[in-house]
Every structure is written in C-alpha cells, then in structure tokens.
Amino acid sequence: MTDFDDIRPYNDAEVRPVLDRILADPELAEAVTRLKFPRLAGPLGFVLRPLVARVMRRQLAGVNSVDEFQLVVEKYMRHMIEETTTKITHSGLDKLDPSRAYLFISNHRDIAMDPAFVNWSLYHSGFKTLRIAIGDNLLTKEYVSDLMRLNKSFIVKRGVKAPREKLKAAKKLSAYIHHSLTEDKANIWIAQREGRAKDGNDLTNSAVVGMLTLNRPKTQDYADYVRELAIVPVSISYELDPCDEAKAHELHQQRTSGRYEKGDQEDVQSIARGIAGQKGHVHVAFGDVLSGDFADADAVTAEIDRQIWSNYVLHPSNCIAFDQDGEEARSLPYSDKALPFEPSSVSEERASFDLRLQAIPSDYRDIVKAMYANPVRHKLAATGGQKREC
C-alpha cells in the first residue's frame, strides 16, 4: 500500500496522531462553530470556540480506529437527517451481496451528502462503509484533508496540469481503486462526473470510466475487467436541493456573461449549505451490477446513464416542475399519472413549490424549474415512458 500513501485514507495506526493534530488546530474549532452557530459565531465566537473545541476533544477522546471515528460521524449524520430531511429511503440493496465489494457510481448533486447518504444506506443494511473519492480542489485546509481521510476518503488529484503528470496520477488512481476492490474487498464510491449536475441533467463523463480502466492489463479483455470492477450505478434524488438558488445563480451568470468566477470558499459554503439545508425526502436507488459484454467506455457510460435515469425516484417537486416547465407535461392530466403523492394533496404540494420559487430571484426561476424537471425527462427517455411516475 506504500505506493498509494499520498492518496489513500488513513489506517487505524494513524488515527490518534492525526486527531491530536487537528484538535489542536484553532481553524477547526472556528469552522465547526460557524457551522453550528452561524448567527452567533461572529459576535460570540470568542466564547463559543473554546467550548466547541472542548466538546470535540471529549467526543473524540477514546477514538483510536477508523471504525470508532465513523461511529462518531454516524451520530452527527443521524442528527442531520432528523433535522433536515422528512425521510431517507433506499431500494435495490436486496440484489447485492454484503460480503462482496462494489464500485458505486452515482449521480452528483451535493458535494458531501451524495456519498454520505449512500454510506448511510449501506451501513444500516449490513454492508461495509465506503472508500470515497474526493477531489483535492476541496481540500483547501490541512484539517479538512485530515478529516476526509479519517472518514475513508481517498484523493483525486485534479490540480495536476501537465499532461504526463496528469496521466500518471490517473493511472495511480485507477490502480488504487482496483486494489481496493479486489485485494482489500472495500466498497468504493465515485461520482459519475467531476462537478455537480447543477442543471439536473445527470450525465456520466466517459473520462471517469476511461480512468477506471487505465489499470487494465493489455492481455485482459475489456468486458472482463469491467465485470471485475463490479460497477453499480446509484441514483440519488433529493425532494429539495438546499443549493438550488446558488446553482441557478451560477448557471445564470454563465449564460448571460459567458463565465462564472467561483469564490475562494464557495465550495466550503456549498458543503455547509448542503449539510444544514432542508432536503425533504431523500431516496437512494441502487442499480444492477454491470455484467454485459461492454466493448468500450462509451458503452459502459451509456449503461450507467440508463440505470441512473430509469431508477431515479421522483418527488412532488420534480413532477410539479415538469408540469410547469413544458408543453409535453401540460398535455398529461394528473389523473393519467401515477403520482409520488396523494392526488388530494396536489394543490398543497404545488402551493409549497410555488412558495419556494417565489423566494428565488425572478431571473433564476426558470432555471430552478428546469433543474427539478430534467430528471423526469431523462426517466421518460430511459424507460420509453413506461415508468411515468408523474
């Protein structure tokens, strides 16, 4: 494993020294204070920061392994779910074997919560927790990198620019993922693309699939190697996106001025908003293991997209946005649709969604509607209209 020391998660022997180091970092206490007490962190930060630091030291005092650290994370996750979701559900895990390692490739809507909800669903169904791919562009602080690697994250080096070094980093990442799956029997999560699908169009980047197969020996058949990776497409659907307005702002800027300049701490703010914001019902749908005779990356990409779209569980927000956003939806009366909510509550659900739209600047509203409606379009296309849930 020394070949992967610069990208791999921390092991048990490293947990206590790393925790001692980050608990001594005042930046960590300040960041947690701002996350927990956003309104009070400014005026009362000098009082709250020492208290937060003391609580963290107490909670992590007996933690000496990765599993013990993840038990602490699980408590925070449970509280977050209770406070910011109406429910979290999952489907498809009955088709998978908890004793086997899988490469889970999901759509990408939220920086932190996508892998967190996949992890939560697996853990509470008796599966091993994930090793999570995370871009080094998000690791702006040393304590952030440490926390991620304590939580079984491994690093994707996106900051490498020189073509030769970029290929070298991609080959190492490919080898590490294969090693994790076949030698360590560890589950892996990676997003279907770099960057979130801000417009609601979940599309797999074939370059991601290409990276995964860079480690394939020239003597091994391409389809055999893909089957060896045990790829499982995953569809994550949020009834409400805490970052919908921010995403719409970015898309609007790109469309009107041709560019968007991201702020220094914008990713950190998006992570915080995604964690603390209201998400409504969240569903994680696990697909089937890829087992076909795939000829190339494009064929694999197409199958991942097909499964993500067809398994996507729609929410009232998707159906109402779809109904408002296009003529093809308006031509289908609600009585002809299998709605994901009671017909008697259509008016209530529509009023709730309209209130959400009214709180968003008018220039962004059409973008937000399309963001929620696009999963319906993709699902209809992937299923030939046979799975018309709205």
C-alpha positions in Angstrom: 0.0 0.0 0.0 3.0 2.3 0.2 2.5 3.1 -3.5 -0.7 4.8 -2.6 0.3 6.7 0.6 -0.3 10.1 -0.9 -3.9 9.4 -1.8 -5.2 6.6 0.4 -7.4 7.0 3.6 -5.7 6.9 7.0 -5.3 3.5 8.7 -6.0 2.7 12.3 -2.5 3.3 13.5 -2.6 6.9 12.1 -6.0 7.8 13.6 -4.9 9.0 17.1 -1.9 11.1 16.0 -4.0 12.8 13.3 -6.9 13.5 15.7 -4.5 15.0 18.2 -3.0 17.3 15.5 -6.3 18.6 14.1 -7.9 19.1 17.5 -5.0 21.4 18.3 -5.8 23.4 15.1 -7.8 26.6 16.0 -9.2 26.7 12.4 -11.1 23.5 13.0 -12.9 24.9 16.1 -13.7 28.1 14.3 -15.1 26.2 11.3 -17.3 24.0 13.4 -18.5 27.0 15.4 -19.6 28.8 12.3 -21.4 25.7 11.0 -23.2 25.0 14.3 -23.9 28.6 15.3 -23.8 30.7 12.1 -25.5 33.8 13.7 -23.6 33.7 16.9 -20.1 32.7 15.6 -19.2 36.4 14.8 -20.2 38.3 17.9 -19.8 35.5 20.4 -17.1 33.5 18.7 -14.5 34.2 21.4 -16.9 32.4 23.9 -18.1 29.6 21.6 -14.9 28.5 20.0 -13.3 27.2 23.3 -16.5 25.4 24.2 -16.7 23.8 20.8 -13.1 22.7 21.0 -13.7 21.2 24.4 -16.7 19.2 23.2 -14.8 17.9 20.2 -11.9 16.8 22.4 -14.3 15.0 24.7 -16.2 13.3 21.9 -13.0 12.1 20.2 -11.1 11.2 23.4 -11.5 7.5 23.1 -11.2 7.2 19.3 -8.3 5.1 18.1 -9.5 3.5 14.9 -11.3 4.3 11.7 -14.4 2.4 12.8 -14.6 4.3 16.1 -14.2 7.6 14.2 -17.0 6.7 11.9 -19.3 5.9 14.8 -18.9 9.5 15.9 -19.6 10.7 12.4 -22.7 8.4 12.4 -24.1 10.3 15.4 -23.7 13.6 13.6 -25.2 12.2 10.5 -28.2 10.9 12.4 -28.9 14.3 13.9 -28.5 16.0 10.5 -31.1 13.5 9.0 -33.5 14.2 11.8 -33.2 18.0 11.4 -33.0 18.4 7.6 -35.0 15.5 5.9 -38.5 14.3 6.1 -37.3 10.8 5.5 -34.5 8.8 3.8 -35.3 5.6 1.9 -33.4 3.3 -0.4 -34.0 0.5 -2.8 -32.1 -2.2 -4.7 -29.7 -3.4 -1.9 -31.6 -6.7 -1.7 -29.9 -7.6 -5.1 -26.4 -7.1 -3.7 -24.2 -9.3 -1.6 -22.9 -7.6 1.7 -19.8 -9.8 1.6 -18.7 -8.6 -1.8 -17.0 -5.3 -2.8 -18.7 -2.9 -5.3 -17.8 0.2 -7.2 -20.7 2.5 -6.7 -21.0 5.3 -9.3 -23.7 7.8 -8.5 -25.2 11.0 -10.0 -23.7 14.1 -8.3 -26.0 16.7 -6.8 -24.3 17.5 -3.4 -20.6 17.6 -2.6 -20.8 16.0 0.8 -24.3 14.5 1.1 -24.2 12.2 -2.0 -21.6 9.8 -0.6 -22.9 10.3 2.9 -26.4 9.1 2.0 -25.0 6.2 0.0 -22.8 5.3 3.0 -25.7 5.6 5.4 -27.9 3.3 3.3 -25.1 0.7 3.1 -24.1 0.8 6.7 -27.7 0.4 8.0 -28.2 -2.5 5.7 -25.2 -4.5 6.9 -22.7 -3.5 4.1 -19.2 -2.2 4.7 -18.8 1.5 4.6 -17.3 3.2 1.5 -13.9 4.5 0.5 -14.9 7.8 -1.0 -13.3 9.6 -4.0 -12.8 13.3 -3.2 -11.1 15.9 -5.4 -8.1 17.7 -4.0 -9.7 21.0 -5.0 -12.0 20.6 -2.0 -9.1 20.1 0.4 -8.2 23.7 0.9 -7.2 23.3 4.5 -5.0 20.6 6.1 -7.6 19.8 8.7 -10.2 19.2 6.0 -7.9 16.8 4.2 -7.2 15.0 7.5 -10.9 14.7 8.4 -11.8 13.4 5.0 -9.0 10.8 5.1 -10.0 9.7 8.6 -13.5 9.1 7.1 -12.1 6.7 4.5 -11.8 9.3 1.7 -9.1 9.0 -0.9 -7.8 11.8 -3.0 -8.4 12.5 -6.7 -5.6 14.8 -7.8 -7.4 17.3 -10.1 -4.8 20.1 -9.6 -2.3 18.3 -11.7 -2.0 20.2 -15.1 1.0 18.8 -17.0 -0.3 16.0 -19.4 2.3 13.5 -18.3 1.8 14.0 -14.6 -2.0 14.0 -15.1 -1.8 10.6 -16.8 0.5 9.3 -14.1 -2.0 10.4 -11.4 -4.9 8.9 -13.2 -3.1 5.6 -13.6 -2.3 5.6 -9.9 -6.0 6.3 -9.0 -7.2 3.6 -11.3 -4.7 1.1 -9.7 -5.8 2.1 -6.2 -9.5 1.6 -6.9 -8.8 -1.8 -8.4 -6.6 -2.7 -5.5 -9.3 -1.6 -3.0 -12.0 -3.7 -4.7 -10.0 -6.9 -5.4 -7.4 -7.0 -2.7 -8.9 -5.1 0.3 -12.5 -6.1 -0.6 -13.5 -2.5 0.1 -16.5 -0.7 -1.3 -15.8 2.4 -3.4 -17.9 5.5 -4.2 -17.1 7.9 -7.1 -19.3 10.5 -8.8 -20.3 10.0 -12.4 -18.7 13.3 -13.3 -16.4 16.0 -11.9 -18.6 18.8 -10.5 -22.3 18.6 -9.6 -25.1 18.4 -12.1 -26.3 21.9 -11.4 -29.0 21.8 -14.1 -30.4 18.4 -13.0 -29.0 16.7 -16.1 -27.3 13.6 -14.7 -24.7 12.6 -17.3 -21.8 10.3 -16.8 -18.5 11.6 -18.1 -16.9 8.9 -20.2 -13.5 10.1 -19.0 -14.4 8.8 -15.5 -15.0 5.3 -17.0 -11.8 5.7 -19.0 -9.8 6.4 -15.8 -11.3 3.3 -14.1 -10.0 1.0 -16.9 -6.5 2.5 -17.2 -5.2 -0.2 -14.9 -6.5 -3.0 -17.2 -3.7 -5.3 -18.3 -3.4 -5.3 -22.1 -3.9 -9.1 -22.1 -7.2 -8.8 -20.3 -10.5 -8.5 -22.2 -12.1 -5.1 -21.7 -15.5 -6.5 -20.7 -13.9 -8.9 -18.2 -12.1 -6.0 -16.5 -15.4 -4.0 -16.3 -17.1 -7.0 -14.7 -14.2 -7.4 -12.2 -14.8 -3.8 -11.1 -18.4 -4.8 -10.1 -19.8 -1.3 -11.0 -23.2 -0.5 -9.5 -25.0 2.7 -10.8 -26.7 4.7 -8.0 -29.5 7.3 -8.3 -29.7 9.8 -5.5 -32.8 12.0 -5.5 -33.5 15.0 -3.3 -37.0 16.4 -2.9 -35.4 19.7 -2.2 -32.0 21.0 -3.1 -30.6 23.3 -0.4 -28.2 24.7 -3.1 -30.8 25.2 -5.9 -30.7 29.0 -5.8 -26.9 29.1 -5.7 -26.6 26.7 -8.6 -29.2 28.7 -10.6 -27.1 31.9 -9.9 -24.0 30.2 -11.3 -25.8 28.9 -14.4 -27.4 32.3 -15.0 -24.0 34.0 -14.8 -22.6 31.6 -17.3 -25.5 32.1 -19.7 -25.6 35.9 -19.5 -21.9 36.7 -19.3 -20.2 33.5 -20.6 -18.3 32.9 -17.4 -18.5 32.4 -13.7 -15.8 33.2 -11.1 -16.1 30.9 -8.1 -15.2 32.5 -4.7 -12.3 31.2 -2.7 -14.5 29.5 -0.1 -17.5 28.8 -2.3 -17.2 25.0 -2.2 -16.9 25.1 1.6 -20.1 27.2 1.7 -21.8 24.8 -0.6 -20.9 21.9 1.6 -22.2 23.7 4.7 -25.4 24.6 2.9 -25.9 21.1 1.7 -25.5 19.7 5.2 -27.6 22.2 7.1 -30.3 22.9 4.4 -33.7 21.3 4.2 -33.7 18.3 1.8 -37.2 16.8 2.2 -37.4 13.2 1.2 -34.1 11.7 0.0 -34.1 8.4 -1.9 -31.0 6.3 -2.8 -31.7 3.7 -5.6 -29.1 1.1 -6.1 -29.0 -0.4 -9.6 -27.8 -3.7 -11.0 -24.1 -4.8 -11.3 -22.8 -4.1 -14.8 -22.3 -7.6 -16.3 -22.7 -7.1 -20.0 -20.1 -7.6 -22.8 -19.1 -3.9 -23.0 -16.8 -3.0 -25.9 -15.6 0.4 -24.7 -16.0 3.3 -22.3 -18.9 4.7 -24.3 -20.9 1.5 -23.8 -20.3 1.5 -20.1 -21.2 5.2 -19.8 -24.5 4.6 -21.7 -25.5 1.8 -19.3 -24.6 3.8 -16.2 -26.8 6.7 -17.5 -29.6 4.4 -18.4 -29.7 2.9 -14.9 -29.4 6.2 -13.1 -32.2 7.7 -15.1 -34.6 4.8 -15.0 -34.1 4.1 -11.3 -34.3 7.7 -10.2 -37.2 8.1 -7.7 -39.2 11.2 -8.5 -40.6 13.6 -5.8 -43.5 16.0 -5.9 -41.0 18.8 -6.7 -39.9 17.0 -9.8 -43.4 16.3 -11.1 -44.7 19.8 -10.4 -41.7 21.5 -12.0 -42.1 19.2 -15.0 -45.8 20.0 -15.2 -45.0 23.8 -15.2 -41.9 23.6 -17.4 -43.0 22.2 -20.7 -45.9 21.5 -23.1 -45.3 17.8 -23.1 -46.1 17.7 -19.4 -49.1 20.0 -19.5 -50.7 17.7 -22.1 -50.8 14.9 -19.5 -53.5 15.5 -16.9 -52.7 14.4 -13.3 -55.5 11.8 -13.5 -53.3 9.9 -16.1 -50.2 9.8 -14.0 -49.0 7.6 -11.1 -48.1 10.5 -8.8 -45.5 10.1 -6.0 -48.0 11.8 -3.7 -51.7 11.6 -3.0 -53.9 13.3 -5.7 -55.8 15.1 -2.9 -52.5 16.9 -1.9 -51.7 18.2 -5.4 -52.8 21.7 -4.6 -50.9 21.7 -1.3 -47.7 20.4 -3.0 -48.0 22.9 -5.9 -48.5 25.8 -3.4 -45.4 24.7 -1.4 -43.3 24.5 -4.6 -44.6 27.9 -5.8 -43.7 29.5 -2.5 -40.2 28.1 -2.9 -39.9 29.6 -6.4 -41.2 33.0 -5.2 -38.4 33.2 -2.7 -35.9 32.8 -5.6 -34.9 35.9 -7.7 -37.1 36.0 -10.8 -34.2 35.7 -13.2 -33.4 32.3 -11.8 -36.8 30.7 -11.5 -36.9 29.1 -15.0 -33.5 27.6 -14.3 -34.7 26.2 -11.0 -37.8 24.7 -12.6 -35.7 23.0 -15.3 -33.3 21.8 -12.6 -36.2 19.9 -10.9 -37.9 18.9 -14.1 -35.0 17.4 -16.0 -34.9 14.1 -14.1 -38.4 13.5 -15.3 -37.4 14.0 -18.9 -34.5 11.6 -18.5 -36.6 9.0 -16.8 -39.2 9.1 -19.5 -36.5 8.8 -22.2 -34.7 5.9 -20.5 -37.9 3.9 -19.9 -39.7 4.8 -23.1 -42.4 6.4 -21.0 -43.1 3.1 -19.3 -42.1 4.3 -15.8 -44.1 7.5 -15.9 -44.3 8.4 -12.2 -45.7 11.9 -12.9 
